[in-house]
Amino acid sequence: MPDLSEDFRLPVGCRYCGSHRMRVSEVHNPDDKVFCASCNHYVCLYADAKQILEKGPGSESEALLEEAANRHS
Ligand SMILES: [Zn+2]
């Protein structure tokens, strides 16, 4: 299996390093894990990232990311 992954920009930064560059599998399954492209910490699932992308930057997105991180860690 080749390592197929792609980078994208999340409106909310990584809670460990603040980077907005995230990495996810190219397949884009809702339960694919999204990792920070900079420090490689687990951030959230792709389904969560999609919701955050739809909402854009703001406190609602921050709360979503926080909840997603706590749910899966
Ligand atoms: Zn990071």
N, CA, C, O and the ligand as a Tripos MOL2 file, in Angstrom:
@<TRIPOS>MOLECULE
protein
  293   291    74     0     0
PROTEIN
NO_CHARGES

@<TRIPOS>ATOM
      1 N           0.8360   -1.2100    0.0000 N.3       1 MET1
      2 CA          0.0000    0.0000    0.0000 C.3       1 MET1
      3 C           0.8710    1.2600    0.0000 C.2       1 MET1
      4 O           1.6260    1.4890    0.9450 O.2       1 MET1
      5 N           0.7710    2.0620   -1.0320 N.am      2 PRO2
      6 CA          1.5260    3.3260   -1.0190 C.3       2 PRO2
      7 C           0.9500    4.2830    0.0170 C.2       2 PRO2
      8 O          -0.2390    4.2340    0.3330 O.2       2 PRO2
      9 N           1.7850    5.1300    0.5270 N.am      3 ASP3
     10 CA          1.3450    6.0960    1.5260 C.3       3 ASP3
     11 C           0.7130    7.2920    0.8290 C.2       3 ASP3
     12 O           1.4060    8.2260    0.4260 O.2       3 ASP3
     13 N          -0.6070    7.2550    0.6910 N.am      4 LEU4
     14 CA         -1.3090    8.3350    0.0070 C.3       4 LEU4
     15 C          -1.8750    9.3060    1.0390 C.2       4 LEU4
     16 O          -2.8510    9.0040    1.7270 O.2       4 LEU4
     17 N          -1.2690   10.4350    1.1310 N.am      5 SER5
     18 CA         -1.7880   11.4380    2.0580 C.3       5 SER5
     19 C          -1.6780   12.8090    1.4120 C.2       5 SER5
     20 O          -0.8830   13.0260    0.4970 O.2       5 SER5
     21 N          -2.4920   13.7200    1.9090 N.am      6 GLU6
     22 CA         -2.4430   15.0680    1.3640 C.3       6 GLU6
     23 C          -2.5940   16.0840    2.4880 C.2       6 GLU6
     24 O          -3.1620   15.7900    3.5400 O.2       6 GLU6
     25 N          -2.0800   17.2670    2.2480 N.am      7 ASP7
     26 CA         -2.1540   18.3350    3.2340 C.3       7 ASP7
     27 C          -3.3320   19.2490    2.9290 C.2       7 ASP7
     28 O          -3.6890   19.4470    1.7670 O.2       7 ASP7
     29 N          -3.9240   19.7950    3.9600 N.am      8 PHE8
     30 CA         -4.9500   20.8090    3.7660 C.3       8 PHE8
     31 C          -4.8700   21.7790    4.9320 C.2       8 PHE8
     32 O          -4.2090   21.5110    5.9350 O.2       8 PHE8
     33 N          -5.5480   22.9050    4.7880 N.am      9 ARG9
     34 CA         -5.4910   23.9290    5.8210 C.3       9 ARG9
     35 C          -6.7680   23.9170    6.6380 C.2       9 ARG9
     36 O          -7.8660   23.9940    6.0890 O.2       9 ARG9
     37 N          -6.6230   23.8220    7.9500 N.am     10 LEU10
     38 CA         -7.7680   23.8370    8.8550 C.3      10 LEU10
     39 C          -7.9120   25.2440    9.4350 C.2      10 LEU10
     40 O          -6.9100   25.8770    9.7690 O.2      10 LEU10
     41 N          -9.1650   25.7470    9.5610 N.am     11 PRO11
     42 CA         -9.3600   27.1020   10.0980 C.3      11 PRO11
     43 C          -8.8740   27.2330   11.5460 C.2      11 PRO11
     44 O          -8.5560   28.3320   12.0010 O.2      11 PRO11
     45 N          -8.8190   26.1090   12.2610 N.am     12 VAL12
     46 CA         -8.3650   26.1280   13.6480 C.3      12 VAL12
     47 C          -6.9950   25.4710   13.7240 C.2      12 VAL12
     48 O          -6.7770   24.4220   13.1180 O.2      12 VAL12
     49 N          -6.0810   26.0680   14.4510 N.am     13 GLY13
     50 CA         -4.7270   25.5450   14.5310 C.3      13 GLY13
     51 C          -4.6040   24.3380   15.4400 C.2      13 GLY13
     52 O          -5.4530   24.0990   16.2980 O.2      13 GLY13
     53 N          -3.5360   23.5800   15.2410 N.am     14 CYS14
     54 CA         -3.1880   22.4470   16.1020 C.3      14 CYS14
     55 C          -3.0210   22.9350   17.5310 C.2      14 CYS14
     56 O          -2.4030   23.9740   17.7640 O.2      14 CYS14
     57 N          -3.5740   22.1850   18.5040 N.am     15 ARG15
     58 CA         -3.5080   22.6790   19.8790 C.3      15 ARG15
     59 C          -2.1340   22.4480   20.5140 C.2      15 ARG15
     60 O          -1.8680   22.9210   21.6190 O.2      15 ARG15
     61 N          -1.2710   21.7260   19.8160 N.am     16 TYR16
     62 CA          0.0740   21.5100   20.3530 C.3      16 TYR16
     63 C           1.0720   22.5340   19.8170 C.2      16 TYR16
     64 O           1.8860   23.0620   20.5750 O.2      16 TYR16
     65 N           1.0140   22.8190   18.5050 N.am     17 CYS17
     66 CA          2.0170   23.7110   17.9310 C.3      17 CYS17
     67 C           1.4020   24.9190   17.2330 C.2      17 CYS17
     68 O           2.1290   25.8250   16.8250 O.2      17 CYS17
     69 N           0.0590   24.9500   17.0850 N.am     18 GLY18
     70 CA         -0.5820   26.1080   16.4810 C.3      18 GLY18
     71 C          -0.5990   26.1120   14.9660 C.2      18 GLY18
     72 O          -1.1430   27.0330   14.3560 O.2      18 GLY18
     73 N          -0.0090   25.0940   14.3460 N.am     19 SER19
     74 CA          0.0280   25.0390   12.8870 C.3      19 SER19
     75 C          -1.3600   24.7580   12.3160 C.2      19 SER19
     76 O          -2.1620   24.0450   12.9190 O.2      19 SER19
     77 N          -1.6250   25.3260   11.1510 N.am     20 HIS20
     78 CA         -2.9110   25.0990   10.4960 C.3      20 HIS20
     79 C          -2.8070   24.0460    9.4010 C.2      20 HIS20
     80 O          -3.8150   23.6860    8.7940 O.2      20 HIS20
     81 N          -1.6150   23.5540    9.1440 N.am     21 ARG21
     82 CA         -1.4460   22.5460    8.0980 C.3      21 ARG21
     83 C          -1.7060   21.1680    8.6760 C.2      21 ARG21
     84 O          -1.0380   20.7330    9.6140 O.2      21 ARG21
     85 N          -2.6930   20.4860    8.0960 N.am     22 MET22
     86 CA         -3.0680   19.1640    8.5610 C.3      22 MET22
     87 C          -2.8390   18.1520    7.4590 C.2      22 MET22
     88 O          -2.8020   18.4950    6.2780 O.2      22 MET22
     89 N          -2.6860   16.9010    7.8590 N.am     23 ARG23
     90 CA         -2.4430   15.8270    6.8990 C.3      23 ARG23
     91 C          -3.4910   14.7430    7.0890 C.2      23 ARG23
     92 O          -3.8060   14.3550    8.2140 O.2      23 ARG23
     93 N          -4.0270   14.2570    5.9700 N.am     24 VAL24
     94 CA         -5.0430   13.2070    6.0460 C.3      24 VAL24
     95 C          -4.8510   12.2660    4.8700 C.2      24 VAL24
     96 O          -4.2790   12.6470    3.8480 O.2      24 VAL24
     97 N          -5.3210   11.0540    5.0110 N.am     25 SER25
     98 CA         -5.2700   10.0950    3.9200 C.3      25 SER25
     99 C          -6.0470   10.6290    2.7110 C.2      25 SER25
    100 O          -7.0670   11.3020    2.8580 O.2      25 SER25
    101 N          -5.5440   10.3150    1.5210 N.am     26 GLU26
    102 CA         -6.1870   10.8050    0.2980 C.3      26 GLU26
    103 C          -7.5680   10.1870    0.0920 C.2      26 GLU26
    104 O          -8.3710   10.6930   -0.6910 O.2      26 GLU26
    105 N          -7.8350    9.1030    0.7920 N.am     27 VAL27
    106 CA         -9.1030    8.3940    0.6210 C.3      27 VAL27
    107 C         -10.2820    9.1920    1.1790 C.2      27 VAL27
    108 O         -11.3990    9.0980    0.6700 O.2      27 VAL27
    109 N         -10.0250    9.9830    2.2350 N.am     28 HIS28
    110 CA        -11.0550   10.8460    2.8310 C.3      28 HIS28
    111 C         -12.2350   10.0760    3.4030 C.2      28 HIS28
    112 O         -13.3830   10.4950    3.2560 O.2      28 HIS28
    113 N         -11.9630    8.9740    4.0430 N.am     29 ASN29
    114 CA        -13.0330    8.3150    4.7870 C.3      29 ASN29
    115 C         -13.3690    9.1690    6.0030 C.2      29 ASN29
    116 O         -12.4820    9.7920    6.5870 O.2      29 ASN29
    117 N         -14.6600    9.2060    6.3960 N.am     30 PRO30
    118 CA        -15.0450   10.0350    7.5490 C.3      30 PRO30
    119 C         -14.2800    9.6580    8.8140 C.2      30 PRO30
    120 O         -14.0540   10.5100    9.6740 O.2      30 PRO30
    121 N         -13.8780    8.3870    8.9390 N.am     31 ASP31
    122 CA        -13.1690    7.9810   10.1570 C.3      31 ASP31
    123 C         -11.6560    7.9420    9.9700 C.2      31 ASP31
    124 O         -10.9400    7.3780   10.7980 O.2      31 ASP31
    125 N         -11.1660    8.5460    8.8770 N.am     32 ASP32
    126 CA         -9.7190    8.7090    8.7190 C.3      32 ASP32
    127 C          -9.2090    9.7040    9.7410 C.2      32 ASP32
    128 O          -9.8560   10.7110   10.0270 O.2      32 ASP32
    129 N          -8.0380    9.4090   10.2880 N.am     33 LYS33
    130 CA         -7.4750   10.3130   11.2830 C.3      33 LYS33
    131 C          -6.7270   11.4590   10.6130 C.2      33 LYS33
    132 O          -5.9930   11.2690    9.6430 O.2      33 LYS33
    133 N          -6.9360   12.6550   11.1610 N.am     34 VAL34
    134 CA         -6.2330   13.8480   10.6830 C.3      34 VAL34
    135 C          -5.0950   14.1410   11.6510 C.2      34 VAL34
    136 O          -5.2880   14.2140   12.8650 O.2      34 VAL34
    137 N          -3.9030   14.3080   11.0830 N.am     35 PHE35
    138 CA         -2.7370   14.6140   11.9080 C.3      35 PHE35
    139 C          -2.1930   15.9890   11.5630 C.2      35 PHE35
    140 O          -2.3320   16.4550   10.4320 O.2      35 PHE35
    141 N          -1.5800   16.6280   12.5300 N.am     36 CYS36
    142 CA         -0.8920   17.8790   12.2780 C.3      36 CYS36
    143 C           0.3050   17.5920   11.3720 C.2      36 CYS36
    144 O           1.1010   16.6990   11.6600 O.2      36 CYS36
    145 N           0.4340   18.3430   10.2840 N.am     37 ALA37
    146 CA          1.5350   18.1050    9.3460 C.3      37 ALA37
    147 C           2.8550   18.5820    9.9180 C.2      37 ALA37
    148 O           3.9200   18.2110    9.4240 O.2      37 ALA37
    149 N           2.7920   19.3950   10.9490 N.am     38 SER38
    150 CA          4.0090   19.9670   11.5080 C.3      38 SER38
    151 C           4.5650   19.1380   12.6690 C.2      38 SER38
    152 O           5.7550   18.8240   12.6880 O.2      38 SER38
    153 N           3.7130   18.7790   13.6410 N.am     39 CYS39
    154 CA          4.2240   18.0430   14.8100 C.3      39 CYS39
    155 C           3.6950   16.6100   14.8740 C.2      39 CYS39
    156 O           4.0420   15.8590   15.7850 O.2      39 CYS39
    157 N           2.8450   16.2250   13.8960 N.am     40 ASN40
    158 CA          2.3540   14.8510   13.7910 C.3      40 ASN40
    159 C           1.4590   14.3910   14.9330 C.2      40 ASN40
    160 O           1.2560   13.1900   15.1120 O.2      40 ASN40
    161 N           0.9260   15.3200   15.7020 N.am     41 HIS41
    162 CA         -0.0380   14.9370   16.7230 C.3      41 HIS41
    163 C          -1.3740   14.6160   16.0600 C.2      41 HIS41
    164 O          -1.7340   15.2130   15.0450 O.2      41 HIS41
    165 N          -2.1000   13.6750   16.6390 N.am     42 TYR42
    166 CA         -3.4570   13.3990   16.1840 C.3      42 TYR42
    167 C          -4.3320   14.6150   16.4900 C.2      42 TYR42
    168 O          -4.2880   15.1480   17.5990 O.2      42 TYR42
    169 N          -5.1230   15.0540   15.5130 N.am     43 VAL43
    170 CA         -5.9340   16.2580   15.6970 C.3      43 VAL43
    171 C          -7.4160   15.9150   15.8370 C.2      43 VAL43
    172 O          -8.0440   16.2830   16.8290 O.2      43 VAL43
    173 N          -7.9770   15.2120   14.8530 N.am     44 CYS44
    174 CA         -9.3880   14.8460   14.8980 C.3      44 CYS44
    175 C          -9.6430   13.8720   13.7540 C.2      44 CYS44
    176 O          -8.7180   13.5180   13.0220 O.2      44 CYS44
    177 N         -10.8760   13.4420   13.5970 N.am     45 LEU45
    178 CA        -11.2270   12.6000   12.4640 C.3      45 LEU45
    179 C         -11.5840   13.4790   11.2740 C.2      45 LEU45
    180 O         -11.8970   14.6590   11.4290 O.2      45 LEU45
    181 N         -11.5320   12.8870   10.0840 N.am     46 TYR46
    182 CA        -11.8200   13.6770    8.8900 C.3      46 TYR46
    183 C         -13.2490   14.2240    8.9140 C.2      46 TYR46
    184 O         -13.5030   15.3300    8.4360 O.2      46 TYR46
    185 N         -14.1780   13.4440    9.4710 N.am     47 ALA47
    186 CA        -15.5670   13.9120    9.5780 C.3      47 ALA47
    187 C         -15.6350   15.1850   10.4170 C.2      47 ALA47
    188 O         -16.3970   16.0990   10.0990 O.2      47 ALA47
    189 N         -14.8350   15.2490   11.4980 N.am     48 ASP48
    190 CA        -14.7880   16.4490   12.3340 C.3      48 ASP48
    191 C         -14.1530   17.6000   11.5650 C.2      48 ASP48
    192 O         -14.6300   18.7330   11.6170 O.2      48 ASP48
    193 N         -13.0810   17.2980   10.8570 N.am     49 ALA49
    194 CA        -12.3780   18.3330   10.0970 C.3      49 ALA49
    195 C         -13.2950   18.9510    9.0480 C.2      49 ALA49
    196 O         -13.2510   20.1570    8.8040 O.2      49 ALA49
    197 N         -14.1270   18.1090    8.4290 N.am     50 LYS50
    198 CA        -15.0420   18.6210    7.4090 C.3      50 LYS50
    199 C         -16.0350   19.6090    8.0070 C.2      50 LYS50
    200 O         -16.3450   20.6380    7.4060 O.2      50 LYS50
    201 N         -16.5320   19.2800    9.2060 N.am     51 GLN51
    202 CA        -17.4580   20.2050    9.8890 C.3      51 GLN51
    203 C         -16.7670   21.5240   10.1870 C.2      51 GLN51
    204 O         -17.3440   22.5970   10.0100 O.2      51 GLN51
    205 N         -15.5270   21.4310   10.6410 N.am     52 ILE52
    206 CA        -14.7700   22.6410   10.9830 C.3      52 ILE52
    207 C         -14.5110   23.4710    9.7320 C.2      52 ILE52
    208 O         -14.5860   24.6990    9.7700 O.2      52 ILE52
    209 N         -14.2070   22.7990    8.6210 N.am     53 LEU53
    210 CA        -13.9680   23.5090    7.3670 C.3      53 LEU53
    211 C         -15.2210   24.2380    6.9100 C.2      53 LEU53
    212 O         -15.1460   25.3390    6.3630 O.2      53 LEU53
    213 N         -16.3940   23.6070    7.1400 N.am     54 GLU54
    214 CA        -17.6460   24.2390    6.7250 C.3      54 GLU54
    215 C         -17.9600   25.4650    7.5780 C.2      54 GLU54
    216 O         -18.4980   26.4560    7.0850 O.2      54 GLU54
    217 N         -17.6200   25.3850    8.8600 N.am     55 LYS55
    218 CA        -17.9320   26.5010    9.7680 C.3      55 LYS55
    219 C         -16.9510   27.6460    9.6180 C.2      55 LYS55
    220 O         -17.3020   28.8040    9.8430 O.2      55 LYS55
    221 N         -15.7090   27.3220    9.2350 N.am     56 GLY56
    222 CA        -14.6960   28.3590    9.1080 C.3      56 GLY56
    223 C         -14.1240   28.7190   10.4710 C.2      56 GLY56
    224 O         -14.4780   28.1060   11.4780 O.2      56 GLY56
    225 N         -13.2370   29.7140   10.5060 N.am     57 PRO57
    226 CA        -12.5990   30.0850   11.7670 C.3      57 PRO57
    227 C         -13.5970   30.6720   12.7520 C.2      57 PRO57
    228 O         -14.6000   31.2590   12.3450 O.2      57 PRO57
    229 N         -13.3310   30.5170   14.0490 N.am     58 GLY58
    230 CA        -14.2180   31.0560   15.0680 C.3      58 GLY58
    231 C         -14.2940   30.1420   16.2740 C.2      58 GLY58
    232 O         -13.7340   29.0460   16.2790 O.2      58 GLY58
    233 N         -15.0010   30.6130   17.3050 N.am     59 SER59
    234 CA        -15.0470   29.8690   18.5580 C.3      59 SER59
    235 C         -15.8030   28.5550   18.4090 C.2      59 SER59
    236 O         -15.5190   27.5810   19.1050 O.2      59 SER59
    237 N         -16.7740   28.5380   17.4880 N.am     60 GLU60
    238 CA        -17.5440   27.3120   17.2880 C.3      60 GLU60
    239 C         -16.6400   26.1920   16.7520 C.2      60 GLU60
    240 O         -16.7350   25.0400   17.1770 O.2      60 GLU60
    241 N         -15.7710   26.5560   15.8170 N.am     61 SER61
    242 CA        -14.8370   25.5830   15.2540 C.3      61 SER61
    243 C         -13.8300   25.1410   16.3010 C.2      61 SER61
    244 O         -13.4600   23.9680   16.3560 O.2      61 SER61
    245 N         -13.3880   26.0720   17.1280 N.am     62 GLU62
    246 CA        -12.4420   25.7230   18.1850 C.3      62 GLU62
    247 C         -13.0670   24.7290   19.1540 C.2      62 GLU62
    248 O         -12.4180   23.7780   19.5910 O.2      62 GLU62
    249 N         -14.3450   24.9620   19.4860 N.am     63 ALA63
    250 CA        -15.0440   24.0670   20.3970 C.3      63 ALA63
    251 C         -15.2060   22.6820   19.7690 C.2      63 ALA63
    252 O         -15.0760   21.6620   20.4460 O.2      63 ALA63
    253 N         -15.4930   22.6600   18.4620 N.am     64 LEU64
    254 CA        -15.6410   21.3970   17.7450 C.3      64 LEU64
    255 C         -14.3490   20.5930   17.7920 C.2      64 LEU64
    256 O         -14.3580   19.3890   18.0500 O.2      64 LEU64
    257 N         -13.2440   21.2750   17.5390 N.am     65 LEU65
    258 CA        -11.9520   20.6000   17.5180 C.3      65 LEU65
    259 C         -11.5930   20.0850   18.9040 C.2      65 LEU65
    260 O         -11.0810   18.9770   19.0620 O.2      65 LEU65
    261 N         -11.8710   20.9120   19.9030 N.am     66 GLU66
    262 CA        -11.5940   20.5270   21.2840 C.3      66 GLU66
    263 C         -12.3690   19.2600   21.6390 C.2      66 GLU66
    264 O         -11.8250   18.3120   22.2060 O.2      66 GLU66
    265 N         -13.6460   19.2730   21.2890 N.am     67 GLU67
    266 CA        -14.5180   18.1350   21.5930 C.3      67 GLU67
    267 C         -14.0320   16.8900   20.8560 C.2      67 GLU67
    268 O         -13.9890   15.7990   21.4250 O.2      67 GLU67
    269 N         -13.6660   17.0600   19.5840 N.am     68 ALA68
    270 CA        -13.2050   15.9300   18.7810 C.3      68 ALA68
    271 C         -11.9340   15.3430   19.3620 C.2      68 ALA68
    272 O         -11.7800   14.1230   19.4210 O.2      68 ALA68
    273 N         -11.0250   16.1990   19.7890 N.am     69 ALA69
    274 CA         -9.7540   15.7310   20.3330 C.3      69 ALA69
    275 C          -9.9810   14.9670   21.6420 C.2      69 ALA69
    276 O          -9.3370   13.9470   21.8870 O.2      69 ALA69
    277 N         -10.8880   15.4600   22.4710 N.am     70 ASN70
    278 CA        -11.1460   14.7920   23.7530 C.3      70 ASN70
    279 C         -11.8760   13.4750   23.5400 C.2      70 ASN70
    280 O         -11.6520   12.5050   24.2630 O.2      70 ASN70
    281 N         -12.7520   13.4520   22.5380 N.am     71 ARG71
    282 CA        -13.5460   12.2690   22.2900 C.3      71 ARG71
    283 C         -12.6740   11.0840   21.8770 C.2      71 ARG71
    284 O         -12.9380    9.9440   22.2620 O.2      71 ARG71
    285 N         -11.6260   11.3650   21.0850 N.am     72 HIS72
    286 CA        -10.8630   10.2640   20.4820 C.3      72 HIS72
    287 C          -9.5100   10.0390   21.1200 C.2      72 HIS72
    288 O          -8.7680    9.1520   20.6970 O.2      72 HIS72
    289 N          -9.1780   10.8090   22.1110 N.am     73 SER73
    290 CA         -7.8370   10.6330   22.6740 C.3      73 SER73
    291 C          -7.8660    9.6490   23.8470 C.2      73 SER73
    292 O          -6.8280    9.3740   24.4490 O.2      73 SER73
    293 ZN          0.9490   20.5190   15.6170 Zn       74 ZN74
@<TRIPOS>BOND
     1     1     2 1
     2     2     3 1
     3     3     4 2
     4     3     5 am
     5     5     6 1
     6     6     7 1
     7     7     8 2
     8     7     9 am
     9     9    10 1
    10    10    11 1
    11    11    12 2
    12    11    13 am
    13    13    14 1
    14    14    15 1
    15    15    16 2
    16    15    17 am
    17    17    18 1
    18    18    19 1
    19    19    20 2
    20    19    21 am
    21    21    22 1
    22    22    23 1
    23    23    24 2
    24    23    25 am
    25    25    26 1
    26    26    27 1
    27    27    28 2
    28    27    29 am
    29    29    30 1
    30    30    31 1
    31    31    32 2
    32    31    33 am
    33    33    34 1
    34    34    35 1
    35    35    36 2
    36    35    37 am
    37    37    38 1
    38    38    39 1
    39    39    40 2
    40    39    41 am
    41    41    42 1
    42    42    43 1
    43    43    44 2
    44    43    45 am
    45    45    46 1
    46    46    47 1
    47    47    48 2
    48    47    49 am
    49    49    50 1
    50    50    51 1
    51    51    52 2
    52    51    53 am
    53    53    54 1
    54    54    55 1
    55    55    56 2
    56    55    57 am
    57    57    58 1
    58    58    59 1
    59    59    60 2
    60    59    61 am
    61    61    62 1
    62    62    63 1
    63    63    64 2
    64    63    65 am
    65    65    66 1
    66    66    67 1
    67    67    68 2
    68    67    69 am
    69    69    70 1
    70    70    71 1
    71    71    72 2
    72    71    73 am
    73    73    74 1
    74    74    75 1
    75    75    76 2
    76    75    77 am
    77    77    78 1
    78    78    79 1
    79    79    80 2
    80    79    81 am
    81    81    82 1
    82    82    83 1
    83    83    84 2
    84    83    85 am
    85    85    86 1
    86    86    87 1
    87    87    88 2
    88    87    89 am
    89    89    90 1
    90    90    91 1
    91    91    92 2
    92    91    93 am
    93    93    94 1
    94    94    95 1
    95    95    96 2
    96    95    97 am
    97    97    98 1
    98    98    99 1
    99    99   100 2
   100    99   101 am
   101   101   102 1
   102   102   103 1
   103   103   104 2
   104   103   105 am
   105   105   106 1
   106   106   107 1
   107   107   108 2
   108   107   109 am
   109   109   110 1
   110   110   111 1
   111   111   112 2
   112   111   113 am
   113   113   114 1
   114   114   115 1
   115   115   116 2
   116   115   117 am
   117   117   118 1
   118   118   119 1
   119   119   120 2
   120   119   121 am
   121   121   122 1
   122   122   123 1
   123   123   124 2
   124   123   125 am
   125   125   126 1
   126   126   127 1
   127   127   128 2
   128   127   129 am
   129   129   130 1
   130   130   131 1
   131   131   132 2
   132   131   133 am
   133   133   134 1
   134   134   135 1
   135   135   136 2
   136   135   137 am
   137   137   138 1
   138   138   139 1
   139   139   140 2
   140   139   141 am
   141   141   142 1
   142   142   143 1
   143   143   144 2
   144   143   145 am
   145   145   146 1
   146   146   147 1
   147   147   148 2
   148   147   149 am
   149   149   150 1
   150   150   151 1
   151   151   152 2
   152   151   153 am
   153   153   154 1
   154   154   155 1
   155   155   156 2
   156   155   157 am
   157   157   158 1
   158   158   159 1
   159   159   160 2
   160   159   161 am
   161   161   162 1
   162   162   163 1
   163   163   164 2
   164   163   165 am
   165   165   166 1
   166   166   167 1
   167   167   168 2
   168   167   169 am
   169   169   170 1
   170   170   171 1
   171   171   172 2
   172   171   173 am
   173   173   174 1
   174   174   175 1
   175   175   176 2
   176   175   177 am
   177   177   178 1
   178   178   179 1
   179   179   180 2
   180   179   181 am
   181   181   182 1
   182   182   183 1
   183   183   184 2
   184   183   185 am
   185   185   186 1
   186   186   187 1
   187   187   188 2
   188   187   189 am
   189   189   190 1
   190   190   191 1
   191   191   192 2
   192   191   193 am
   193   193   194 1
   194   194   195 1
   195   195   196 2
   196   195   197 am
   197   197   198 1
   198   198   199 1
   199   199   200 2
   200   199   201 am
   201   201   202 1
   202   202   203 1
   203   203   204 2
   204   203   205 am
   205   205   206 1
   206   206   207 1
   207   207   208 2
   208   207   209 am
   209   209   210 1
   210   210   211 1
   211   211   212 2
   212   211   213 am
   213   213   214 1
   214   214   215 1
   215   215   216 2
   216   215   217 am
   217   217   218 1
   218   218   219 1
   219   219   220 2
   220   219   221 am
   221   221   222 1
   222   222   223 1
   223   223   224 2
   224   223   225 am
   225   225   226 1
   226   226   227 1
   227   227   228 2
   228   227   229 am
   229   229   230 1
   230   230   231 1
   231   231   232 2
   232   231   233 am
   233   233   234 1
   234   234   235 1
   235   235   236 2
   236   235   237 am
   237   237   238 1
   238   238   239 1
   239   239   240 2
   240   239   241 am
   241   241   242 1
   242   242   243 1
   243   243   244 2
   244   243   245 am
   245   245   246 1
   246   246   247 1
   247   247   248 2
   248   247   249 am
   249   249   250 1
   250   250   251 1
   251   251   252 2
   252   251   253 am
   253   253   254 1
   254   254   255 1
   255   255   256 2
   256   255   257 am
   257   257   258 1
   258   258   259 1
   259   259   260 2
   260   259   261 am
   261   261   262 1
   262   262   263 1
   263   263   264 2
   264   263   265 am
   265   265   266 1
   266   266   267 1
   267   267   268 2
   268   267   269 am
   269   269   270 1
   270   270   271 1
   271   271   272 2
   272   271   273 am
   273   273   274 1
   274   274   275 1
   275   275   276 2
   276   275   277 am
   277   277   278 1
   278   278   279 1
   279   279   280 2
   280   279   281 am
   281   281   282 1
   282   282   283 1
   283   283   284 2
   284   283   285 am
   285   285   286 1
   286   286   287 1
   287   287   288 2
   288   287   289 am
   289   289   290 1
   290   290   291 1
   291   291   292 2
@<TRIPOS>SUBSTRUCTURE
     1 MET1         2 RESIDUE 1 A MET
     2 PRO2         6 RESIDUE 1 A PRO
     3 ASP3        10 RESIDUE 1 A ASP
     4 LEU4        14 RESIDUE 1 A LEU
     5 SER5        18 RESIDUE 1 A SER
     6 GLU6        22 RESIDUE 1 A GLU
     7 ASP7        26 RESIDUE 1 A ASP
     8 PHE8        30 RESIDUE 1 A PHE
     9 ARG9        34 RESIDUE 1 A ARG
    10 LEU10       38 RESIDUE 1 A LEU
    11 PRO11       42 RESIDUE 1 A PRO
    12 VAL12       46 RESIDUE 1 A VAL
    13 GLY13       50 RESIDUE 1 A GLY
    14 CYS14       54 RESIDUE 1 A CYS
    15 ARG15       58 RESIDUE 1 A ARG
    16 TYR16       62 RESIDUE 1 A TYR
    17 CYS17       66 RESIDUE 1 A CYS
    18 GLY18       70 RESIDUE 1 A GLY
    19 SER19       74 RESIDUE 1 A SER
    20 HIS20       78 RESIDUE 1 A HIS
    21 ARG21       82 RESIDUE 1 A ARG
    22 MET22       86 RESIDUE 1 A MET
    23 ARG23       90 RESIDUE 1 A ARG
    24 VAL24       94 RESIDUE 1 A VAL
    25 SER25       98 RESIDUE 1 A SER
    26 GLU26      102 RESIDUE 1 A GLU
    27 VAL27      106 RESIDUE 1 A VAL
    28 HIS28      110 RESIDUE 1 A HIS
    29 ASN29      114 RESIDUE 1 A ASN
    30 PRO30      118 RESIDUE 1 A PRO
    31 ASP31      122 RESIDUE 1 A ASP
    32 ASP32      126 RESIDUE 1 A ASP
    33 LYS33      130 RESIDUE 1 A LYS
    34 VAL34      134 RESIDUE 1 A VAL
    35 PHE35      138 RESIDUE 1 A PHE
    36 CYS36      142 RESIDUE 1 A CYS
    37 ALA37      146 RESIDUE 1 A ALA
    38 SER38      150 RESIDUE 1 A SER
    39 CYS39      154 RESIDUE 1 A CYS
    40 ASN40      158 RESIDUE 1 A ASN
    41 HIS41      162 RESIDUE 1 A HIS
    42 TYR42      166 RESIDUE 1 A TYR
    43 VAL43      170 RESIDUE 1 A VAL
    44 CYS44      174 RESIDUE 1 A CYS
    45 LEU45      178 RESIDUE 1 A LEU
    46 TYR46      182 RESIDUE 1 A TYR
    47 ALA47      186 RESIDUE 1 A ALA
    48 ASP48      190 RESIDUE 1 A ASP
    49 ALA49      194 RESIDUE 1 A ALA
    50 LYS50      198 RESIDUE 1 A LYS
    51 GLN51      202 RESIDUE 1 A GLN
    52 ILE52      206 RESIDUE 1 A ILE
    53 LEU53      210 RESIDUE 1 A LEU
    54 GLU54      214 RESIDUE 1 A GLU
    55 LYS55      218 RESIDUE 1 A LYS
    56 GLY56      222 RESIDUE 1 A GLY
    57 PRO57      226 RESIDUE 1 A PRO
    58 GLY58      230 RESIDUE 1 A GLY
    59 SER59      234 RESIDUE 1 A SER
    60 GLU60      238 RESIDUE 1 A GLU
    61 SER61      242 RESIDUE 1 A SER
    62 GLU62      246 RESIDUE 1 A GLU
    63 ALA63      250 RESIDUE 1 A ALA
    64 LEU64      254 RESIDUE 1 A LEU
    65 LEU65      258 RESIDUE 1 A LEU
    66 GLU66      262 RESIDUE 1 A GLU
    67 GLU67      266 RESIDUE 1 A GLU
    68 ALA68      270 RESIDUE 1 A ALA
    69 ALA69      274 RESIDUE 1 A ALA
    70 ASN70      278 RESIDUE 1 A ASN
    71 ARG71      282 RESIDUE 1 A ARG
    72 HIS72      286 RESIDUE 1 A HIS
    73 SER73      290 RESIDUE 1 A SER
    74 ZN74       293 GROUP 0 **** ****
